[in-house]
Amino acid sequence: MDAELTAHPGGAADALELAARHSPALRACLDEHGGQSLGAFVRTFAPSPPPWATRACEDLWPVIATHIEALYGAETARVAVAELRADPLIPTSNHFGVDTFADSVHGTLLFGMRPLPQGRPRRTTVILGCSSVSMDNLTYPMGLLLYEPGAGQHSAVPLRLPLYPNRYRRWTAGSVPPLTAPMVERASRRLAASEREGRIGAATARTTRGFLRDDLGRAGVLDLPRYGMQAAAINTALWSRLLPAGGPRPVHLALEAVCADVAARDVRRPNSLLSLLCFDPGVRSAVLRLLDGQLACWRLDGLDRRLARPAGGQSREGTVFFWGMREDGRRVPLTHRTRGGQSWLEGRDERGEEMRQPLAPEALAESLAQGRLVPSLLTCFAVLAFARGLTCVGGYYQTGYLPAMRDAVASAVSMVDAPMAERIREVPAAVHLAGLQCAVLVTRAGASGTAGPLELIAGGGLTPALLQRVRGIPVATAQAAALLEVLPHVVARTELPDHWRPWAAEALRARGGGTVPRLRLREGTALSDHAREAATST
């Protein structure tokens, strides 16, 4: 850490240190890259893929192309797959759905700045977002996140503006029904009420009102038959407002949908990694034991207790290999059982209804194809990263569990296939773009605040001049800019000081926050490019 950080007691050093102490990913990024510019960092943050990955990924690209074509068209699929072949690297820490979560939007923006080999600019950024999470998770695909405070009410930021009724909060993002016009109309009324009550700033309210009317609520979106198709169209509209013409466009896909297609093939291949994990008794037993209690995996004792109860209750135990899916869109956690010499996946939903799934190749493939099962995170990473060498770019949580998954899978597989185990150990597992934000808004009181995508749009969007400026921001400064959002996600509330919000904002000022674009939102129309550039020069 450099002298400027340590020279501000109570400011940058302490706030960044608190975040870094609780997140190995943030610690590594600060220590190894803190003085590097974002432009240099995005070029070099990921190691080269293992040498065998190029060939191993060849059967993955057609699957991804099929999913992209269904949502974005044939030309986008062609371009995106060509870019993936050139740079086999995919963000996998986002959650699927309409994305207004500031940290993931800034991460997507930074990934899009990563040039292809030979310095060619990207035209697409393919993102595999987790769709088996509940609609009310921290990224809030259930609605929109708005970050401009009204009347200085920082404690209300971000404001959650729901699109879906509360009854869908426990549904997964991959199973909810499509948005409807009455949902958008209710959101518009809630937005107007929030503005009247001073819960949201006028500039963001104005931009959101237009976004609901012109983009999210238009017939071409609401007529689409599935939420995933709607989310693709809505995110495309959001980014077309956010970035100048010609900039890279995110291509959001559901992680589990892609991996279900790949897994359905792999379970039919006796020598595939997934077949070893599911069907070889020794390998399966070792993996179940090694990952028991690990983050994003399972707790076998909890799954056993759940199965023994007449009502399952809300799931907190993870799942083994796959999630069961109920018809109403809720997940069923599963565990492994052996009955009469046959392996099963069994679970109980929160209403007490039991689900049984034969753990056999054809039965798994059929259930995956019909949507009765969705792959767990372990299974997704097994078929993408461990079997094919795809580099999966995570956030500050993924870097905590993906190395543990890789090492456990390699250890288990080494009992039957040492060369495969060695290949698995070569897969990068700690690659991340997390806790980095490249612009902030300035509140009425003059304090720094988190800038989500709608705030960035309200400030006029990101011009080519601003994007060039972003490339020169030091990594540690971008970390300081993210603290207002990152701290409560990586540090337990009980360990945050009472004054943590102004303390985190001071971190940016102390760490040379003048290098970060600062968007001053106005009550009237959106700022012109010239006025916005002037506003960011402080």
C-alpha positions in Angstrom: 0.0 0.0 0.0 1.4 3.4 -0.9 2.1 6.4 1.3 -0.9 8.4 0.3 -3.2 5.7 1.6 -1.6 5.5 5.0 -1.3 9.3 5.4 -5.0 9.8 6.1 -6.0 8.3 9.5 -9.6 7.6 9.7 -10.0 8.0 5.9 -8.8 6.0 3.0 -6.4 3.7 4.7 -8.8 2.6 7.4 -11.9 2.1 5.2 -10.0 0.3 2.5 -8.2 -1.8 5.1 -11.5 -2.8 6.7 -12.9 -4.0 3.4 -9.6 -5.7 2.5 -9.5 -7.5 5.9 -12.9 -9.1 5.2 -12.3 -9.9 1.6 -9.2 -11.8 0.3 -10.2 -10.8 -3.2 -10.2 -7.1 -2.4 -7.0 -7.5 -0.4 -5.2 -9.2 -3.3 -6.4 -6.6 -5.7 -5.3 -3.7 -3.5 -1.9 -5.1 -2.7 -1.0 -6.3 -6.2 -2.7 -3.7 -8.4 -3.6 -0.7 -6.2 -1.2 1.7 -8.1 -2.0 0.4 -11.6 -4.4 2.3 -13.8 -7.8 0.7 -14.6 -6.8 0.7 -18.3 -3.7 -1.4 -17.6 -5.5 -3.6 -15.0 -8.2 -4.8 -17.4 -5.6 -5.8 -19.9 -3.6 -7.9 -17.5 -5.9 -9.0 -14.6 -6.5 -12.5 -16.0 -3.8 -15.2 -16.5 -3.7 -17.1 -19.8 -6.1 -20.1 -19.9 -4.6 -23.6 -19.7 -3.2 -24.8 -23.0 -5.8 -27.5 -23.4 -8.7 -25.1 -23.0 -8.9 -24.0 -26.7 -9.8 -27.5 -27.9 -11.9 -28.4 -24.8 -14.2 -25.3 -25.3 -15.0 -26.2 -28.9 -18.2 -28.0 -28.0 -19.2 -25.1 -25.6 -19.3 -22.4 -28.2 -22.2 -23.8 -30.2 -24.3 -24.0 -27.1 -23.5 -20.4 -26.1 -24.2 -19.3 -29.7 -27.7 -21.0 -29.6 -28.6 -19.1 -26.4 -27.3 -15.8 -27.7 -29.1 -16.1 -31.0 -32.4 -16.8 -29.2 -32.1 -13.5 -27.3 -30.0 -11.2 -29.4 -30.0 -12.5 -33.0 -27.6 -14.5 -35.3 -25.2 -11.6 -36.0 -24.6 -10.9 -32.3 -24.1 -14.6 -31.7 -21.5 -14.8 -34.5 -19.5 -11.8 -33.2 -19.7 -12.9 -29.5 -18.5 -16.4 -30.1 -15.6 -15.2 -32.3 -14.6 -12.9 -29.5 -14.9 -15.7 -26.9 -12.7 -17.9 -29.0 -10.1 -15.1 -29.1 -10.3 -14.5 -25.4 -12.0 -17.4 -23.5 -13.0 -15.4 -20.5 -16.5 -14.9 -19.1 -17.9 -12.9 -16.1 -19.9 -15.4 -14.0 -20.6 -13.4 -10.7 -23.6 -11.4 -12.0 -27.1 -12.4 -11.3 -29.5 -12.9 -14.2 -32.2 -10.4 -14.9 -32.6 -6.6 -15.3 -29.4 -5.4 -13.9 -29.3 -2.0 -12.1 -26.9 -3.1 -9.3 -24.1 -0.6 -9.4 -21.2 -2.9 -8.6 -22.1 -5.4 -11.3 -22.8 -2.6 -13.9 -19.4 -1.0 -13.2 -17.7 -4.4 -13.4 -19.4 -5.1 -16.8 -18.3 -1.7 -18.0 -14.7 -2.4 -17.0 -14.7 -5.8 -18.5 -15.9 -4.3 -21.8 -12.8 -2.1 -21.8 -10.6 -5.2 -21.9 -9.1 -5.3 -25.5 -9.1 -8.5 -27.5 -5.7 -9.9 -28.7 -3.8 -7.6 -30.9 -5.5 -4.7 -29.1 -8.8 -5.0 -31.0 -11.8 -3.4 -29.1 -14.6 -5.6 -28.0 -18.1 -5.4 -29.6 -19.7 -7.6 -27.0 -19.4 -8.7 -23.4 -20.9 -12.1 -22.8 -22.1 -12.5 -19.2 -23.3 -15.7 -17.6 -25.6 -14.6 -14.8 -26.9 -16.8 -12.0 -30.7 -17.4 -12.6 -31.4 -19.8 -9.7 -31.3 -17.1 -7.1 -34.4 -15.5 -5.6 -35.8 -12.4 -7.1 -35.2 -10.3 -4.0 -31.5 -11.0 -3.8 -29.0 -8.2 -3.3 -28.9 -7.3 -7.0 -32.7 -7.1 -7.0 -33.9 -8.5 -10.4 -37.4 -8.1 -8.9 -37.2 -4.4 -9.8 -34.8 -1.4 -10.1 -32.2 0.0 -7.7 -32.0 3.8 -7.5 -29.1 5.4 -5.9 -29.7 9.2 -5.9 -30.9 10.2 -2.4 -33.8 12.5 -2.0 -33.5 15.3 0.6 -30.1 13.9 1.8 -31.6 10.6 3.0 -28.5 8.5 2.6 -29.8 5.7 4.7 -32.5 4.9 2.1 -30.0 4.3 -0.7 -30.4 2.3 -2.8 -34.1 2.6 -3.1 -35.8 -0.6 -4.2 -38.5 0.1 -6.8 -40.3 -3.2 -7.3 -41.7 -4.3 -10.7 -42.9 -7.7 -9.5 -45.5 -8.1 -6.7 -44.1 -9.4 -3.4 -45.5 -12.9 -3.9 -42.7 -13.5 -6.5 -39.9 -12.6 -4.1 -38.9 -16.2 -3.5 -39.2 -17.3 -7.1 -36.0 -17.7 -9.1 -35.0 -15.2 -11.8 -35.1 -18.1 -14.3 -38.7 -19.1 -13.5 -40.8 -16.0 -13.0 -43.5 -15.2 -15.5 -42.9 -12.2 -17.8 -43.4 -8.6 -16.8 -46.8 -7.1 -17.6 -48.2 -3.6 -18.3 -49.9 -3.4 -14.9 -46.6 -4.2 -13.1 -44.9 -1.3 -14.9 -47.8 1.0 -14.2 -47.6 0.2 -10.4 -43.9 0.8 -10.5 -44.5 4.2 -12.1 -47.0 5.1 -9.4 -44.5 4.0 -6.7 -41.8 6.1 -8.3 -44.0 9.2 -8.2 -44.9 8.6 -4.6 -41.2 8.1 -3.7 -40.3 11.4 -5.4 -43.1 13.3 -3.6 -41.9 11.8 -0.2 -38.3 12.9 -0.9 -37.0 9.3 -1.0 -35.4 9.7 -4.4 -33.7 12.5 -6.2 -35.5 14.4 -9.0 -33.0 13.7 -11.7 -32.9 9.9 -11.2 -36.7 9.9 -10.8 -37.1 11.7 -14.2 -34.7 9.3 -15.9 -36.4 6.3 -14.4 -39.8 7.6 -15.4 -38.7 7.8 -19.0 -37.0 4.4 -18.8 -40.2 2.8 -17.5 -42.3 4.5 -20.2 -40.0 4.3 -23.3 -37.9 1.1 -22.8 -39.2 -1.2 -20.1 -42.9 -0.6 -20.6 -43.0 -0.5 -24.4 -45.1 -3.1 -26.3 -42.1 -4.7 -28.0 -40.7 -5.7 -24.5 -44.0 -6.5 -22.7 -45.1 -8.7 -25.6 -42.1 -11.0 -25.3 -43.2 -14.4 -23.9 -40.4 -14.9 -21.2 -38.8 -12.8 -18.5 -35.3 -13.8 -19.8 -36.2 -12.3 -23.3 -37.5 -9.2 -21.7 -34.5 -8.8 -19.4 -32.2 -9.1 -22.5 -34.2 -6.3 -24.3 -34.3 -4.1 -21.2 -30.6 -4.4 -20.5 -29.8 -3.7 -24.1 -31.9 -0.5 -23.9 -30.2 0.5 -20.6 -26.7 0.1 -22.1 -27.6 1.9 -25.3 -28.4 4.9 -23.2 -25.4 4.5 -21.0 -22.6 4.1 -23.6 -21.9 5.9 -26.8 -22.7 4.2 -30.1 -20.1 1.6 -31.1 -19.2 0.7 -27.5 -19.3 -2.9 -26.4 -22.7 -4.2 -25.6 -23.4 -6.7 -22.8 -24.9 -10.1 -23.8 -26.6 -11.5 -20.7 -27.3 -15.2 -20.6 -28.6 -17.4 -17.8 -25.7 -19.4 -16.4 -27.8 -22.4 -15.4 -29.6 -22.6 -18.8 -26.3 -22.8 -20.7 -24.8 -25.2 -18.2 -28.0 -27.4 -18.3 -27.5 -28.0 -22.0 -23.8 -28.8 -21.5 -24.5 -31.0 -18.5 -27.2 -33.0 -20.3 -24.5 -34.0 -22.8 -21.8 -34.6 -20.3 -23.8 -37.0 -18.1 -24.2 -39.2 -21.2 -20.4 -39.3 -21.6 -19.0 -42.0 -19.3 -15.5 -40.4 -19.2 -16.6 -36.8 -18.6 -15.8 -35.0 -15.4 -19.4 -34.6 -14.5 -20.0 -38.3 -15.0 -17.2 -39.1 -12.6 -18.6 -36.6 -10.0 -22.1 -38.0 -10.2 -21.7 -41.7 -10.9 -18.3 -42.9 -9.6 -19.0 -43.9 -6.0 -15.5 -43.1 -4.7 -15.2 -39.7 -6.5 -18.7 -38.7 -5.5 -18.2 -39.6 -1.9 -14.9 -37.7 -1.7 -16.4 -34.6 -3.3 -19.5 -34.7 -1.0 -17.1 -34.9 2.0 -14.6 -32.3 0.9 -17.1 -29.7 0.0 -19.4 -30.3 3.0 -19.9 -26.9 4.7 -18.0 -24.9 2.1 -19.4 -21.7 0.8 -21.9 -22.1 -2.2 -21.9 -25.9 -1.8 -23.9 -27.8 0.8 -24.3 -28.8 4.4 -25.1 -32.5 4.5 -26.3 -32.6 8.1 -28.7 -29.7 7.4 -30.0 -31.4 4.2 -30.5 -34.6 6.2 -32.5 -32.8 8.9 -34.6 -31.0 6.2 -35.5 -34.3 4.6 -36.6 -35.7 7.9 -38.9 -32.8 8.7 -42.6 -32.8 7.7 -42.1 -29.3 6.2 -38.8 -28.2 4.7 -38.8 -24.5 5.5 -36.7 -21.9 3.6 -33.6 -23.4 2.1 -30.2 -22.4 3.7 -28.4 -25.7 3.3 -27.3 -25.5 -0.3 -27.8 -28.5 -2.7 -25.9 -31.5 -4.0 -25.1 -31.2 -7.7 -28.5 -30.0 -8.9 -31.5 -28.0 -7.6 -35.0 -29.5 -8.0 -37.5 -27.0 -9.5 -41.2 -26.8 -8.5 -43.8 -25.9 -10.9 -44.4 -22.6 -9.0 -40.7 -21.5 -9.7 -39.2 -22.3 -6.3 -36.0 -24.3 -5.8 -35.9 -27.6 -3.9 -32.5 -28.5 -2.3 -31.4 -32.0 -2.9 -29.1 -34.5 -1.2 -27.7 -37.9 -2.2 -29.3 -41.1 -1.1 -28.7 -44.8 -2.0 -31.8 -47.0 -2.0 -31.8 -50.7 -3.1 -28.3 -50.2 -4.7 -29.5 -47.2 -6.8 -28.4 -43.6 -6.3 -31.0 -40.9 -5.9 -31.2 -37.2 -5.3 -33.9 -36.4 -2.8 -35.2 -33.3 -1.2 -38.1 -31.7 0.5 -39.6 -28.3 -0.5 -40.6 -25.6 2.0 -44.2 -26.9 2.0 -43.0 -30.4 2.9 -43.5 -32.1 -0.5 -40.8 -34.6 -1.3 -38.9 -34.8 -4.6 -36.9 -37.8 -5.8 -34.7 -37.9 -8.9 -32.7 -40.9 -10.1 -29.0 -40.1 -10.2 -28.6 -41.9 -13.5 -27.4 -40.5 -16.9 -30.6 -40.6 -19.0 -32.9 -39.6 -16.1 -30.6 -36.6 -15.3 -30.5 -35.6 -19.0 -34.2 -35.8 -19.4 -34.9 -33.8 -16.2 -32.4 -31.1 -17.2 -34.0 -30.8 -20.7 -37.5 -30.4 -19.1 -36.4 -27.9 -16.5 -37.2 -30.2 -13.5 -33.5 -29.8 -12.5 -31.1 -26.9 -12.8 -27.3 -27.2 -12.2 -25.9 -26.1 -8.9 -22.9 -23.7 -8.9 -20.5 -26.6 -8.5 -22.0 -28.3 -11.5 -21.9 -25.1 -13.6 -18.2 -24.6 -12.8 -17.4 -28.3 -13.3 -18.7 -28.2 -16.9 -17.4 -24.7 -17.8 -14.1 -24.3 -15.9 -12.9 -27.6 -14.6 -13.8 -29.7 -17.7 -13.2 -27.1 -20.4 -10.7 -24.6 -19.0 -13.0 -21.5 -19.5 -11.8 -18.7 -17.2 -14.7 -17.6 -15.1 -14.4 -14.0 -13.8 -16.0 -13.6 -10.4 -16.7 -11.1 -7.7 -15.5 -11.0 -4.1 -17.6 -14.0 -3.2 -16.7 -16.3 -6.1 -13.0 -16.0 -5.3 -13.8 -17.4 -1.9 -15.5 -20.6 -3.1 -14.2 -21.4 -6.6 -10.6 -22.3 -5.6 -12.1 -24.6 -2.9 -14.3 -26.2 -5.4 -11.5 -26.7 -7.9 -9.1 -28.2 -5.3 -11.7 -30.5 -4.0 -12.7 -31.8 -7.4 -9.1 -32.3 -8.4 -8.4 -34.2 -5.2 -11.4 -36.5 -5.7 -10.7 -37.1 -9.4 -7.0 -37.9 -8.7 -8.1 -41.2 -7.3 -9.2 -42.5 -10.7 -7.7 -40.1 -13.3 -4.5 -38.3 -12.3 -4.0 -36.5 -15.7 -7.5 -35.1 -15.5 -6.9 -34.0 -11.9 -3.7 -32.2 -13.0 -5.6 -30.4 -15.8 -8.2 -29.2 -13.3 -5.5 -27.8 -11.0 -4.3 -25.6 -13.9 -7.6 -23.8 -14.2 -7.5 -20.2 -12.9 -10.0 -19.9 -10.0 -9.3 -16.5 -8.3 -9.9 -14.2 -11.3 -12.2 -11.3 -10.4 -13.4 -7.8 -11.3 -15.1 -6.7 -8.0 -15.4 -3.7 -5.8 -14.2 -1.3 -8.5 -16.4 1.7 -9.5 -15.4 4.2 -12.1 -17.7 7.1 -11.5 -19.7 8.6 -8.5 -22.5 11.0 -8.2 -22.4 14.2 -6.1 -25.4 14.6 -3.8 -27.2 17.9 -3.0 -25.0 18.2 0.1 -21.9 17.8 -1.9 -21.1 14.3 -0.7 -20.0 11.4 -2.9 -22.6 8.7 -3.6 -22.8 5.5 -5.5 -23.8 6.0 -9.2 -25.9 3.2 -10.6 -26.8 3.0 -14.3 -29.8 5.2 -14.1 -27.8 7.9 -12.3 -25.1 7.6 -14.9 -27.8 8.0 -17.6 -29.3 10.9 -15.7 -25.9 12.6 -15.8 -25.8 12.2 -19.6 -24.2 8.8 -20.0 -20.5 8.0 -20.4 -19.0 9.9 -23.3 -15.8 8.8 -25.1 -13.9 11.5 -23.2 -15.2 10.2 -19.8 -14.4 6.6 -20.8 -10.8 7.6 -21.6 -10.6 9.3 -18.2 -11.8 6.2 -16.5 -8.9 4.2 -18.0 -6.5 6.4 -16.1 -8.1 6.0 -12.6 -5.8 4.1 -10.2 -7.2 0.7 -9.1 -7.1 1.7 -5.4 -9.1 4.9 -6.1 -11.7 2.8 -7.9 -11.9 0.6 -4.9 -12.4 3.6 -2.7 -15.2 4.8 -5.0 -16.9 1.5 -4.5 -16.8 1.4 -0.7 -20.2 2.9 -0.1 -21.7 -0.1 -1.8 -19.1 -2.7 -1.0 -18.5 -2.3 2.7 -21.9 -3.6 3.9 -21.6 -6.6 1.5 -18.2 -7.8 2.7 -18.3 -6.6 6.4 -20.9 -7.8 8.9 -23.2 -5.0 10.0 -22.1 -5.5 13.6 -18.5 -4.7 12.7 -19.3 -1.5 10.7 -18.8 1.7 12.7 -21.8 3.9 13.2 -20.3 6.6 10.9 -19.3 4.2 8.1 -21.1 6.1 5.3 -19.3 9.4 5.7 -16.1 7.5 6.6 -16.3 5.5 3.3 -17.0 8.7 1.4 -14.0 10.3 3.0 -11.9 7.4 1.6 -12.5 8.6 -1.9 -11.6 12.2 -1.2 -8.5 11.1 0.6 -7.4 8.8 -2.2 -7.4 11.4 -5.0 -11.1 11.2 -5.8 -10.7 14.0 -8.3 -9.6 11.4 -10.9 -13.0 9.8 -10.7 -15.8 11.3 -12.8 -18.2 13.0 -10.4 -21.7 13.5 -11.9 -23.7 16.4 -10.5 -27.4 15.7 -11.2 -29.6 18.7 -11.9 -33.3 19.2 -11.4 -33.9 20.1 -15.0 -33.1 18.3 -18.2 -30.1 16.0 -18.5 -26.8 17.8 -18.8 -25.3 18.3 -22.2 -22.0 16.7 -23.0 -20.2 20.0 -22.5 -21.8 20.7 -19.2 -21.3 17.2 -17.9 -17.6 17.3 -18.8 -17.3 20.6 -16.9 -19.1 19.1 -13.9 -16.6 16.2 -13.7 -13.5 18.3 -13.8 -13.4 18.9 -10.0 
